[in-house]
């Protein structure tokens, strides 16, 4: 007869993340040929309110693959403070569609710069990224 010692904290579940919002009714898989040499396929899964390192913002979640067999989740954290700095300097607010465009450009930049992406990584949009992506998008 085997005896198992069960610690009360061993099976503690981590706090579940809030559900994703803004998910398109029909999701489309899109492709991006990255400078890293990989061709990534990705699907936008939605966003949720998030707080990281004392910053509040949104997590944008994408389902990605580079080989069509192994999928992983990639999260882009967009802190409100990163956008607010640009908005303060430029004297206008970015709407939700423009913010999503900046996040998507950051996703592409992540694909370009990384050869081995993992699902447990969170990629943060910094104030300098907002400025660069807005200029690229000509917003």
N, C-alpha and C positions, 0 to 999 in steps of 0.2 A: 504494500500500500504506500503510495507516494504522498508526501506531505508538501503542500505548497504554501509558502509564506506570501501573503498578499499585503503589500503596503497600501495604505489608504490613498496615497497620491499617485501610485503607479498608473492607474487607469483614468486619471483625471483628463478630461478632454480639454483641449484648448478652446478658448472662446471662439465661437463660430463667427465668421465675418458676416456682416449684413448682406442681404441679397443684392445682386447686381440690378441696376436700373438702366434704362436707355437702350436696351437690347433691341436691335432692329427685328421686326416681325419675320422677315426673311433674311437670314444671314448669308452673306456671300463670301466664299473663300477667294482671297486676292493673293497675288504673287508679287514679290519684290526681289529683283536681282541685286544683291548686295555687293559692295566693293570687296568684301571678304572672299568673294568667289562662290558663295552659296546662293541658292535661290530659295527664299523663304515663302511659304504659303501661310497666310494668317487670316483669322476671322475675329472681328470685333465682338466681344461678348457682353460688354456693358461697363458701367462705372458704379462706384459706391463712395460715399463719404469716408474719409480716412484721416488719421492723425499719426504722424511719424516724427520722431525727434522734436516734439513740441510744436510741429507745424500742422495746421489743418489744411485739407485740400481734398482731392479726389484721386482714387485709384482707378485707372483705366486698364481693363483686363483684356488680353488678346490670347487666343489659342493659336499656337504656331507649330510649324514643322519645317525642317530643312530636307527631309528625306521621304516625306509622305507616309511614313510608317510610325515613327515615334513623335507624338505630339507633346508639347509642353505649354505651360501657362506663363505668359510674360506680363508683368505688371509695370505700368508706368505711373509713378506717383507725381501728380501735378499740384504742388503746394499753392495755395491762394497767394501767399506772399511773393512768389516768383512772378505771377501775373500782375499783382498790385504795383510792384516796382515799375514795370514797364508802363502800366496805365497811368501812374502818377507822373512819370517823365513825359509821356506823350499827350496827356490831357484827354484821353478817351478810354472807355472800357472795351475790352474784348468780349464779344458775345460767346455763347456756348459753342457755336459752330466753329468760330475762330480758335477758341481754346482747344477744341478737339483736333483741329488742323495742326496746331503747334505740337500736341501730344503725338499725333501720327508722324510728324516730321522727326520727333525725338525717337520714335520707334524705328524709323528707317535709319537714323544715325546709329542707333544701337545695333541694328543688323549689319551696318557697314563696318563698324569698329570691332565687332566680336565674332570670333570663330566658334566658340563653344558656349552657347547660352544655356542657362539652367533655369528651371521653373521657380527656384526658391529665391531668385534675385529680384530686387525691386530697383528700377531705374528711375531716378528723380530728375525732373525738369528744373533746372536752376535758372535764376534771373538772366544770366548771359545766354542761356539756351533760348529763352523766350525771344530775346532781341534778335538773335541770329535767325531763328525760324520765321519770325514775323517778316524780317527783311527778305528771306528766301521766298516766302509766300506773297510778298508785296501787298501786305494788308494795310 
